[in-house]
Amino acid sequence: MLNRRQAIASVAAVAAGSLTGSMPTSAQTLTKATLRLKWLPQAQFAGFYLAVAKGYYRAEGLDLTINPGGPNLLAENLVATGADTFGLSGGTDSVFAARDKALPIVCIGVSHQVTPFVFVSRKDGPVKTIQDFKGRTVTTWFTGANHVLNGMLVKEGVKPEEVKIQPQQVSVTPFVDGSVDVVTATYYNELYTIMARMPKDNLRTFVAEDYGITFPRDTLITSETFAKEKPELVKGFLRASIKGWKEAFADPKAGVDAVMAVAATLDRAHQDFMLTEVKRLMTAGKAAENGLFWIDPVSIKTAHDFFLANKVISRPLDLAAAYVGDFLSGLPVADRRL
């Protein structure tokens, strides 16, 4: 018979073995991976940071590191070369451009279901309709927002060359000071800054969806090789990311806390505002029914045809090969919805 000390040791060993067996992975079996963001840490990425902090990626077998983006970093290039495992890239337009250049990347999810860009003018200024853009100074980013702007102009019969389109800097001061007639903003970032510096009731906004076009943005990508060789890890990455985002939306304080833990100098009020706007963008359209990161084939096809017609891409693309929804569809719909 076992004495008391031996019995206790035996029970402890069994318990430890049971606990180890219940863990999805051990430290020795975790796969190191990275997620390259499209910009610096902010609440636009809160769900990913919270998922790391909560250990959700580790539970899926991934030792994930989040790498910040920046103005001279393209997630598509870094993922295609294997420098990063996953990326949150610019949007459908950047995925199209990458595939057009034969970069071996695939989109596995779409974050912003509607266009996050908005074009802002003054109500008491000269620009009241799209037609009024003619001859006026409009600033925009030539990393995707310019395509949205051109699409809206074309829809209203305005030739882009009739507009004084200039590259937009980080600051919105030129618009606030009156030297720019129309400025580009994202709902969650620059619009907040503009509203903080100008009377809200003197701002007029031009929204892509009001002109019948939509450009989904913030696309999750990985390499063709990783998607083919590690399909379960791709699903695990999506499962953990969705869990992090759902928790960030359910507990916004925790979401912003996770971001500010790595970027303590951010303005808290702005980050709170950003997370609210990002939630609206991520749950718009078909995502309300199909869950977060839904890849809407109709929106993708419409955007593709627009870019092809306007020679943003040089040839028709195999959309089924570029946008792979199987990983997301492999997760229960109930788990993907808020």
Salt bridges, closest charged atoms under 4 A:
GLU60 OE2 - ARG239 NE 2.84
ASP63 OD2 - LYS32 NZ 2.98
ASP63 OD1 - ARG58 NH1 3.57
ASP84 OD2 - ARG36 NE 2.80
ASP93 OD1 - ARG217 NH1 2.42
ASP100 OD1 - ARG315 NE 3.48
ASP218 OD1 - LYS38 NZ 2.61
ASP218 OD2 - HIS112 NE2 3.55
GLU224 OE2 - ARG99 NH1 2.72
GLU247 OE2 - LYS54 NZ 3.33
ASP257 OD2 - LYS253 NZ 2.85
ASP257 OD1 - ARG268 NH1 2.63
ASP272 OD1 - ARG268 NE 3.68
GLU277 OE1 - ARG280 NH2 2.99
ASP305 OD2 - LYS301 NZ 2.68
ASP305 OD1 - HIS304 ND1 3.05
